[in-house]
């Protein structure tokens, strides 16, 4: 889908006027507002039903816009920007005084991203301001990777939606904080831990990447604290081989009804041997296809009326960590081994 110059100009006018516009990016669709206007940003939380202690990411269209948003840019931050910007990486640093508390959720840091999608940058240029833009979905539901899914969630809640076609990556950006003594990965994405380590040397992975945020700990990044990305169905991630998976769902109750409400979320090609309704989310050994497909698959489960879902567990290597992170939150952290050991 090609947006016209007039479409983009109109979006810029809405954003400058304090309105909300859903915009395409290379990761997922974002719900954008003027990041320097706390009143406009507050509208994002109301439109999404988003908890206000969940910080937002600020998007820029030129690297020189970064300087005024943060208190300083250390060498390791500049090195990350050189290696991965524009692209699906968000960098957290101590914020400058122009960042409203509505953006940072009261933290003394701000998350900044320089997206690679040309349309996104054109919209930011048309607005003339950096844009705060979380995913353009109702809070807790799967993030939208196309305009249709954005409209399903945001119709009547915002001023406009720009259709940029399907998102390339399909999961949100990698988030790394440089605000502490050691660089720390807070949310995995298309930029992998190994790629970050090549630039930074050392990198810690926050415990909340592969599990729940500890009680009483404030979320430093989007996607850390709450159950996210979830369809209406109850999801359980099942670890093990395909044979183990088949045995597990066979023992899990009345799963054999062809028109039942029980589904498998599985890899491409496996649906031919799984004796329940199936929705696929990419190739088994290809996390990029999994990331591109996952949120669409989660929405398809709702469209097909799924109530109980058994999900094949992806690898956690490379981009697979991002896929597992999103699926884990969609499942409300419900994971079992094929021998039914709860985690």
N, C-alpha and C positions, 0 to 999 in steps of 0.2 A: 504494500500500500504506500503510495507516494503522496505525502501531504504537500499542498501548494504553499507558496510563499504567503498568500493571504491567510491560510489556515494558521500558519505559524505566527504571523503577525498578530492575528486575533487572539491566539493563546497568550502571547506576550502582554497584550493589553489587559486581559483578564487577570493575569498574575500580578502585573504592576498595580492593578486596582484592588488587590487584596483577595482575589478569588482563588478557586481551586481548579486545577486542570490535571487530568490523568494523562501521563506522557509515556511513550515507549522508551525503553533503554535496552541495552544488549543483555541485561540480566532478567528483569521482570518489569512489568508496567509500574510506574511510580505515581503517587498522588502528590502533586507538586503545589507549593505555595512559596511566597517570598520568604526566604529564610531569615531576613533581617526584620521582619514584621511579626512580632509575637501574636498580635490579634489574628493575622491571617493563618499563622501556623496552628493556633488553637482550633481553627476550623477543621484541620486535618484530623485531629483527635475525635472531634464530634462526628465527622462523616464516617470514620472507620469504626467508631466505638472502641478506640484504642486507649489503654491505660496511660495516664499522663506521666507515669514514672518510667516510660519506655522511650529512650532518646531516639532522635531522628538523624539521618545522614544529610549533609549539605552537599549539593552537586554544583560543580563549577564547569565553565566552558573553556577557560584559558588558565594555564598554570599560574600566571601572575596574580590571579584572583585569590589564591590560597593564602598569601602573606597576611592579608588584612583580617582573616578569619581566625588565625591562631596567634599565640603569643610569641612563638619562635618556630623555626624550621631547622631541627638538628640535622647533622650530616646523614644519619641513617634514614631519616624521612626523605631527604632529597634523593638519596640513592634508590629508595623504593619507588619514588615518583619517576625517576629516570628509567627504571627498569620496567615498570608496569602501567604507567599512565600515558595516554588515556587507556582505561581498561577497567576490569571488574575487581578493583581493589579499593577498599576504604581504609584510610589512615586516621587514627585518633591521636590528637595532640592537645595540650592545654589551650583553651580557647581565648580569644581576644574579647574585649569589652562589647563588641558590636553583636555578639551572638546572644539572642534572647534565651531566657531560662526555658521557654517553651520548647526550644529546639534541643537543648542539652539535658532536659528533664532535671534541671537543678544541679547537674554535675559541673565541675570546673574544666571539662574537656569538650571537644567537638569532633565529630566524625566527618571527614571530607572525602569526596570521590570525584574524579575527573572521568566521566563516562566516555567510551569510545564511539558510541553511536552518533553519527553526524546529525541526525534529526534532533536528538536530545540536546546537543550543544547549540544548535540553531535556536531551539526554544529558549534556552537560557540566555542566549544573546538577545533574542527578541524581548525577553522580560527585562533585561538590563540589570538583573540582580541574581545572586546565587539562589538556588532553589532547594528547600527542604522537601524530601520526597521519599517517604516509606512506600512499601508496596501498596498498590491501589485496590485493595480487597477489604472486605469487612474483617475486623480483627479476629484472628483465630482461624479463618478459612484459608484454603489454599491460595497462594499468591497467583495473580493472573499473568499469563504469558501471551495473551492475545487481547485485542480490543473487545471481543465478544464477552469474554469472562469479566473484563473490567466493567463493562456496561451492566452485566448481571448483578454485580455487587453495588455499583455506585450510581445507578440510574436514580435521578431525583435528589441526589445528595451533593452533587458537585456541579460546576458550571460548564465543563466541556471535557470531551475525550478526544485525543488525537490517535488515529489508527496508524501504527507503524508496522503492522504485520506481526508475525510470530517473533518472539525474542530468541536471540541466538543461543544463549547459555541455558536459560530456563530456571536457574536458582540465583538467589541474591548474591551480592558481592562478598568476597573475602573481607573480613574485618580484622585488622591488627592494631593494637594499641602500643604507642611508643611513649606513653605518658608516665610509665613506671621505670624502675631500674633495669628491667629486662624486657625486650619485645615479647608480646604475648598475643597469640591467636585467640580471638574471641568468637569468631564465626567463620567456618570454612566455606570456600567457594571455588571459583574456577582457577584462581591463583593458589597453588598448593603449598603446604608447609615446606616441602623440599625446595620449591622455587624461592620461597621467602628466605630460607636458610642460606641459599647461595648468595644472597645479597647482604643479609644481616649477620651471618655467622651463627649466632645463637637465637633460638626461638622457643618459648614455652607455649604449651597448648593448655588453655584454660580447662579446668575440670568440667565446666558446663558445656563444652563442645560435645562431649560424648555421654553426658548425663544431665541431671537436673542441677539448676543453680541452687547453691546451698541456702537454707532458710536464713533470712535476714540480710543476705548480701544484695547490694543494689546492682541492677543490670548496668553494665558499662557500654553495652552495645545492643542494637536491635536483635531480636531472635534468641536472647539468652534466657529470659525469665519465664515466659508463659508458654502454655500449650499453643502451638502454632500450626498453620498449614493443614488444618484437619478437616476432613469431610465429616458428614453427619454420622457415618458408620463407625462402629467400634473396631479399631485396628489392633492386631497383635503381630509383631515382627517375629518370625520363626527362623532361628538360626539352624543351619545344617545343610546337608546336600539335598538335591531334589528328591531322592528316595526317602530321606528322613522327613522332608516336608510332606510328602504324600502319606507317609505313615501317621504323621502327627494330625493332619486334618481328618484322616480317616477315623482317628480316635476321639476327635473333638466334638462329636455329636452328629446330628442329622445333616450331613453336608452333601448328600448325594442328590438332592432334589434339583432337577434341571432349571426350574423356575423359582427356586428359593431365593432367600435374601442373603445367603452366604456366598462370599466371593474370595477368589485368590488374586492378589496383586503380584504378578509374576513376570518373568523375563520373556522376551520374544521367543516364540516357538514352543514354550512349555505348556501353553494352553491346550495342546493336543493330547496331553497325558494327564492333566489335572481334572478330576471328576466333579468340579464345581464351576460356576460361572467365573470367568477370568477377565481381568483387565491387565494389559501388559504395560511395562514402563521402561522399555529399552532392552538392549542386548546384555546378556549376563556379564560379559567381560569388557564392557564398554561403558564406563561411567559417564562419558560425555553424552551418549544417547540417553542414559538414565536421567541425567540432570535436565536435559531438554524436554523429556517426556513426563517427569514425575508429577508436577502440579496439574497438568492436563489429565493425567490418569486418576488423580485423587478426585478431581471434579467429575470425571466420568462415572466414578463409583456412586456419587450422589445422583447423577442423571439416571442411572440404571437401578436406583432404589436399594443399593446395598445397605445391609444393617450390620453384618459381621464380616470382617475382612481378615484373612490370613496373608501376611506379606512376606515374600521371599526377601531374605536379608542381603543387602549389597556388600561388596568389599568396602573396606574403609581406607584403601590405599588411594593416594592422589586425590582426584576430584571425587572419588567414591566417598571420602570423608564427608564432603558436603551433602551428598545424596543421603547418606546414613543419618547425618545430623537433622535434615529436614524430615525424613521418614520417622525418626525417633520421636520428634515433637508432634508429628501428625498422629502418632500412636499413643500420645500421652505417656511415653516412656514404658510402654508395655512390651517387653521382650521375653521370649522363652527360647530355651534350647529345644531341640526336637524331642528330648527325653522329658519334656514338660517341667524342667527346672525353672522357676520364676526368677527374674532378675529385678 
